[in-house]
Amino acid sequence: MNHPIVESSVGVTLVGGGPVSAALLRLALARAPRLVGADGGADRVLALGHEPEAVVGDLDSITSAARARLAGRLFPLTEQVTTDFDKALRSIQAPFVLAVGFAGARMDHGLAVLTGLAAHPDRVCLLLGPQDVVFLAPPRMVLGLTPGDRLSLYPMARVTGRSQGLEWPIDGLTFAPDGMIGTSNRVTAPEVEVEMDAPSMLAILPRNRLDAVLRALRSAPRWPARPSANPPGA
């Protein structure tokens, strides 16, 4: 069983090794003040003038200078079954995680991170990129948005649901990554309600709707953990 490395009563900012601007890190820390690095994300954090309280991963990307500076705060998880994002996410126990430095870099890394979101449906984690906020849709959420906002839905597995307040309702549709997807839907009402029958749908909104998403997820029910979410011995 995996035991938390970081336990927090407030949100945690998790930084990966991809591009992270100072403005994006400030935005995340204003909402999630605890700071954790995922492997080479430690170097990103240091370069932006901050220090993580913990660094989690297989630690094959962190520089020797960062290793020396952060001695005592490094938590190596050396199994190679999962990614550094997965290792860090499952090691954090917090109301929510804001993940930066995981979008806008390599496509294969980005896809692996999205898979990690679906692998841990019990964890509330939001990926912040240059334009978007991405998260796994809970069983039910009510979002306060602005008509005209983009709300995309992308399935990671077969999933159905229902909606109110979208230009193209999803009721009666079956989504799948190799079939029906729900990108570029539009909001038509100040309040949008979305329900899902499985923890398999990613929701994607403009990044400036981050606070609306956080408010919605605060009161939304959560999915249970997947029984096989953690690798053996983790």
N, C-alpha and C positions, 0 to 999 in steps of 0.2 A: 504494500500500500504506500502511496506517495504522501509524505507529510509536508505541510506548508513550510517554506523557508521564510516567507514574509507574510505576517498576519497584520491586518490593518482594519481599523474601523472607518477609514475614509478611502477614497479612490486612490489607485496606484497608477502612476505613469510608467509604462514599459517601453523602453527604447531599443530598437533593433539597429542593425548595421547599415541600413539603407539611408538615403538622403533624409535629413531632418533640418529644417530651418530653425533659427532662434525663435522666430515668431510662433511657429507651430509648437515648439517645446514650451514656450511661455503659456500658450493657450491651454495645453494639456495640464501643466502644473498648477494653473489657477483653479482647476477643477479636481485634480487628482494629485495632491502635493507629495505623496510618497514616491520615490524615484528608484527604479530598478532597471538594470541593463541586461539585455540578452546577448551574451557573448560579446562580439565586436561592437555592440551598441554602447559598451562602456567607453570606448574611445570617442564615439560621437558625443556622449554626455560630457566627457572631460573637455573636448574641443569647444563646447558651447559654454564652458565656465561653471559646470555643475559637477557634483560627485554622486554617484549612485550609492544607496545604502547596501545594495547587494547586486551581484552579477551572477546570472545563472546560465548554464549551457554546457556544451562540451569543451568550450574555451579553446577552440583551435584557431580562432580569429582575433582574439584580443592581443594587443601588442605587449612586448615585454615591459615597456614603460608604464602602461596601464596596470599590468600585473603587479609591478612593484608599488605603485601608488595606492592600489586598492587591496593590498595584502590584508587578509583577514575578512574581506568582504566577498571573496570568490567562492562560488558553490558549484564545483564541477559535477555534471551528470553525464557520464561518459558513454552511456548506451547510444547506439547509432540507429535505433528503430524510429526515433522521432526527431523533429527539428528543434532548434534552439527556442523558437517561439513556443512550441508545444511544451518543452521542458519548463520554460519560465512561467507560462500561463498556469500550468497545473501546480506550480510551486507557490502561487500567490493566493492567499485567502483574503478577499476584500469585497466591499459592496459592488465595485466595478473596476475595470482596468481600461485605461486609455492607451492604446498601442500606437506608437509613432515610429517611423523608420522601417516599416514593413511594407509600404506601398510605394510604387513609383520607381522601383529598381528592377531586378531580374524577374522575368515572367514566371519561371519555375518556382522561385522563392515565394512570389505572391500567391500562386496557386496552392502551395503547401500551407501557407498561413490561413487561407480560406478553409482548407481542409481541417486545420487545427481548430478553427471556430466551431465547425460542425462536430468535431470529436469531443468537445467539452461544452455541451449545451447547458450545463448547470452553472457555468461561469459567465458573468456578464462582461463581455469584452467588446470594445468599440475600436475599430481600426480608423485612424485619422490619416488621410492622404492630402495631397495638394488641393483636391476639389471635393472629396467625398468623405462621408462617415459611413462605415459598413459594419453591420452587426447581424447576429443570428436572431431572427424574429422569435419572440417568446410565444407561448400558446395564445395569448391575447394581449393586444396593446392598443391604447387610445392616444393618438398623437395630436397635439395642437399645432397645426401647420397653416400655411397661407395658400389659398387657391392659386393654382398655377405652378406650385412647387413640383419638382420631379421626385417621384418615388418609384424606384426600380426594385423588382423582386427577382432574385435569381436562385433557382433550386439547386441544391447539392445532391439531392436524391428525390425519389418520387414523393410528392406532397400535394395535398389539397388544402383549400381554405375558403374563407369568405371575407368580404370587405364592405365597408360603407365609406363614402366620401372620395372614391376614386373615379376617374373618368371611364376607365374600363374595369368594371367589377370582376373579381376573380371567382365568384361563387360558381360551383359546378365544374370548374376547370381542374384538370390534373396536370401538374407541372413535373418536369423531369429535365435533367441537364442535356439529354439527347432528344428532347421533345419540346413541349410548350415551356417558354420562359416568359417572364413578366417585366422586361426592361422598359424604361421610358414611359411608365404610367404617369398620370398627372393628378394632382390633388384638386378637388372641386368644392371642398367644404372646409370650414375652419377646424373641424375635428374629423379625424380619420380613424376608423376602427378596423383592425386587421386581426383575423384569427387563423391559426394553422393547426393541422392535425398531427404534425410531426416536427421534430427539431431539425429541419432540413432546408429552410428557406432563409437566404440572406436578404436583408433589407439594405438599400443603398439610397442615401439622401445627400443633398448638398451639405458641405461641411458647416455652413452657417446655421444649420438646424441642429447642431450638436446639443445645445441646451434643451431643446424640445424633446429630443430622443432620451436624454438623461432623465427628464421629468417623467416621461412615459414608462421607462424601464424601472423606475423607482417603485412604482405601484403594480407593475405587471407580474403575473405568476411566472415561475421559473420551471424549466424542464428538469427532470431528474438527471443525475449523472449516468452516462453510459457505463454498463458493467465492465466493459473491456477498454475503458478510456486510457488507462495507464499500462505501459509495458511491464512484463514480469520483472520483479525486483526493483522497480522504481520507487 
